[in-house]
Amino acid sequence: MKQKKMGGWSVFVNGCVWAILLLALFGDSLASAPEFDPYKVLGVSRHASQAEIKKVYKRLAREWHPDKNKSPGAEDMFIKITKSYEILSNEERRGNYDRFGQMDENQNFARAPQGFRHFHDSFYFDESFFHFPRTSRDFTESKHLLHFNQYMNEVLPDSFKRPYLIKITSEWCFTCIHIEPVWKDTVLELEPLGIGIGVVDIGYERQLANHLGAHRTPSILGLINGKVTFFHYSVAREHLRQFVESLLPQKLVEKVTDNSYLEYLNSWREENKPRVIMFDVASNIPLLYKLTAFAYKDYVRFGYVDMGLTETSKVVQSFNINTYAPTMLLFKENTEKPADVIQARGMKKQIIDEFVSNNRFLLVPRLVNQKLFDELCPVKQFHRRRKYCVLLVTGEGEQFVSVNEAFFDFASSNTKEVLRFAYVYQRKQQPLCDTLLKKDDTTPPQVILLERRSAAGRVLYRTVTGGWNGSDDDKHRLHELLEILQRDPSYLTHDAMLPELNNEFASMFLIQWINTAYDYLSQFYFDLLYSNWREMMPVLSLIFSALFILFGTVIIQAFSDSGEEKPAKQKTTDSPKTAESSPGPESTSSRPPKKNFVEVTELTDITYMSNLVRLKPGHINVVLILTDASKQVLLRKFAKEVYSFSGSQTLHYSFLNVDKHSQWMDSLMESAPDARPSDCLDEEEEEEDTTSSKSDYTGHVLALNGHKKYFCLFRPVFTGEEAECSRWSDEDASTAGPSKPSRSRSSSRQKATTLEIHHKLDRLGLWMERLMEGTLPRHYVPAWPGLDTITPQK
């Protein structure tokens, strides 16, 4: 009996299995699975455009919003509408739905085999049969969902005003379910304080998750000033609050005591910002106050006084503060009396924002950058929203103190919304002042009335006649002109385009680079501490690649230098013998002794036309002047000096032997008298009738531009062998007649040593740099002297 019962039970189990398989294969005819259709939810056709979908979504979202629609199914319907819009607003997800039908977030549609498509579409599981927990989002999480475009266009720029706390999750993340209660409590606590909240579904927004560097779920990260920081501690509400607070800059709020409150209040002129002081009995600065300080850090300076300390009793008594409720005082130019005060036990964000926003400018601020100018004097949009800017152009010296104070007194008594008062230092905003004062040709201090007409910088303005000395007459005259301007806007007669203002508080480039480097190093250390290797891989790859390139270059350079030393020494010893034994063929072309040096060609009757006279436009021939005795020494030195410039395609290198063409340099210098120094010209004019001067041009270098007919001249370094005019003439050569040139040169060669000739070209490298920069003086000639007629007959 027992065996029969067991056999009957096995038959029953097999029958159930076959029944399930039949349901899977013929599910279309036996059962119909409920299907979610985003097109039907939104009521649009499958060919609807993105504009139509967006328009319908906005209408339905307003209609079914749970805060407005109190029907029982409003929240579920709103979630369906939101989910439908998420699918259809993204072209990739919309295409997946059109191709594969039912949207399942854990399904990879792109990899679905086509051969099993019908089987897969008809195979349906009811989640309630397996008791899987559904992770459908509630309304609070749906409104925080982020998309890539929304993040780039809205969240990222807004992170410079407030921090964001972002959770990375997915539909089938079971770990995310465990942290959900803590996350909801944290959102309810931090969102009213002004902290941005975001949720990224990694199944839908893979691009955004990769951009944030989040590759696993759940992950929590913070975003501030465009920088992403990951949360690595246990998920608790207090830890998340401390994490958000740690994202804020350290010196955002200054702690004020009896010894520092006067200095804090009186520094408004240097920073050009109002000062806010909060009085409270808490030892820690409230997070709401820190967030407000971060949001308005560009406009207002924030301080905090702990009334529970004995070091703050003096400042509390001086302003008569009630210790039973938090108090905020806002100071502008007058540091003895606050410009505005609020006091309440439970300060809300909206009250604090309104308090600071309405007082974010000084009564008479200084224009220190273009952003402040745009907000203080906005461009006119409508006639009723006109804003006239009353600008004082002044200076920083003591003689301007009384003038500036008189302008402040006048502005204090004229607080109409249509008028905005400001001043500018002429020395720090010179382009702006030159544009406004050039027509009237006036000097500071001057008062200018202007109205901005376009964001590009166009303004209408008029300078107040008589200047501004701060007298009662000046105040009365300015008051009358302002009354006229408010009645008749055509009173502004001048038109100008203002340049962009200089940013007076911009940090130096080095400081910005150091701060950026510090941020990267701190992030690198943080990732290393928590072994976040996947996020660190791009940084590590970049560092090791740079080190490999650096050390590889050094090693290759070291081996190449050591390999070239020996051949260079061998050529140095052999080159003099080769030059003496074969002067014929090697006289037309000479190569420096070191391998891969630049080729230097001799200027002869054959190469003269192609290398100079018919040289291409823009090309320059650098010519070394030498003799037979100095040829080997000067060519080696010349090649080494110009080697670093051999990569230029417009430079050519040659040498001219003055032993063969002695008169060519004289003819060239006669064509350009400005190339000779004045002392040499005077000596030659005195000896012109009696003797014919003969100059020694050994070691000179010419940069010849054959097309434009000019040259630049390099004079050799003084080596001790020449006289006072040694750069241009040799005393022995000048006393000798024209019929004895060889004798004069032989005597000079006896005096000059190889070492001295070598040092003639010591400064050639610097001269070549100036040649490439185009800063050398140019000597023009009417025509190039011919080399063939001057070559001496043998």
Secondary structure as GFF3:
##gff-version 3
##sequence-region A 1 794
A	DSSP	alpha_helix	2	25	.	.	.	ID=ss1
A	DSSP	alpha_helix	27	30	.	.	.	ID=ss2
A	DSSP	alpha_helix	38	42	.	.	.	ID=ss3
A	DSSP	alpha_helix	50	64	.	.	.	ID=ss4
A	DSSP	alpha_helix	74	89	.	.	.	ID=ss5
A	DSSP	alpha_helix	91	100	.	.	.	ID=ss6
A	DSSP	three_ten_helix	109	111	.	.	.	ID=ss7
A	DSSP	three_ten_helix	114	116	.	.	.	ID=ss8
A	DSSP	alpha_helix	117	122	.	.	.	ID=ss9
A	DSSP	alpha_helix	127	130	.	.	.	ID=ss10
A	DSSP	alpha_helix	139	142	.	.	.	ID=ss11
A	DSSP	alpha_helix	148	150	.	.	.	ID=ss12
A	DSSP	pi_helix	151	155	.	.	.	ID=ss13
A	DSSP	alpha_helix	156	158	.	.	.	ID=ss14
A	DSSP	beta_strand	164	169	.	.	.	ID=ss15
A	DSSP	alpha_helix	174	190	.	.	.	ID=ss16
A	DSSP	three_ten_helix	191	193	.	.	.	ID=ss17
A	DSSP	beta_strand	196	201	.	.	.	ID=ss18
A	DSSP	alpha_helix	206	212	.	.	.	ID=ss19
A	DSSP	beta_strand	219	224	.	.	.	ID=ss20
A	DSSP	beta_strand	227	230	.	.	.	ID=ss21
A	DSSP	alpha_helix	237	247	.	.	.	ID=ss22
A	DSSP	beta_strand	254	255	.	.	.	ID=ss23
A	DSSP	alpha_helix	261	266	.	.	.	ID=ss24
A	DSSP	alpha_helix	268	271	.	.	.	ID=ss25
A	DSSP	beta_strand	275	280	.	.	.	ID=ss26
A	DSSP	alpha_helix	287	295	.	.	.	ID=ss27
A	DSSP	beta_strand	301	306	.	.	.	ID=ss28
A	DSSP	three_ten_helix	310	312	.	.	.	ID=ss29
A	DSSP	alpha_helix	313	318	.	.	.	ID=ss30
A	DSSP	beta_strand	327	331	.	.	.	ID=ss31
A	DSSP	beta_strand	340	343	.	.	.	ID=ss32
A	DSSP	alpha_helix	349	357	.	.	.	ID=ss33
A	DSSP	alpha_helix	370	376	.	.	.	ID=ss34
A	DSSP	three_ten_helix	383	385	.	.	.	ID=ss35
A	DSSP	beta_strand	388	394	.	.	.	ID=ss36
A	DSSP	three_ten_helix	398	400	.	.	.	ID=ss37
A	DSSP	alpha_helix	401	412	.	.	.	ID=ss38
A	DSSP	beta_strand	419	425	.	.	.	ID=ss39
A	DSSP	alpha_helix	430	437	.	.	.	ID=ss40
A	DSSP	beta_strand	446	452	.	.	.	ID=ss41
A	DSSP	beta_strand	458	463	.	.	.	ID=ss42
A	DSSP	alpha_helix	472	487	.	.	.	ID=ss43
A	DSSP	three_ten_helix	489	491	.	.	.	ID=ss44
A	DSSP	beta_strand	494	497	.	.	.	ID=ss45
A	DSSP	alpha_helix	509	529	.	.	.	ID=ss46
A	DSSP	alpha_helix	533	581	.	.	.	ID=ss47
A	DSSP	three_ten_helix	585	587	.	.	.	ID=ss48
A	DSSP	beta_strand	589	590	.	.	.	ID=ss49
A	DSSP	beta_strand	600	602	.	.	.	ID=ss50
A	DSSP	alpha_helix	608	608	.	.	.	ID=ss51
A	DSSP	pi_helix	609	613	.	.	.	ID=ss52
A	DSSP	beta_strand	620	626	.	.	.	ID=ss53
A	DSSP	alpha_helix	631	642	.	.	.	ID=ss54
A	DSSP	three_ten_helix	643	645	.	.	.	ID=ss55
A	DSSP	beta_strand	651	657	.	.	.	ID=ss56
A	DSSP	alpha_helix	664	671	.	.	.	ID=ss57
A	DSSP	three_ten_helix	673	675	.	.	.	ID=ss58
A	DSSP	alpha_helix	678	687	.	.	.	ID=ss59
A	DSSP	beta_strand	701	705	.	.	.	ID=ss60
A	DSSP	beta_strand	710	714	.	.	.	ID=ss61
A	DSSP	alpha_helix	731	735	.	.	.	ID=ss62
A	DSSP	alpha_helix	741	751	.	.	.	ID=ss63
A	DSSP	alpha_helix	754	758	.	.	.	ID=ss64
A	DSSP	three_ten_helix	759	761	.	.	.	ID=ss65
A	DSSP	alpha_helix	764	773	.	.	.	ID=ss66
A	DSSP	beta_strand	779	780	.	.	.	ID=ss67
###
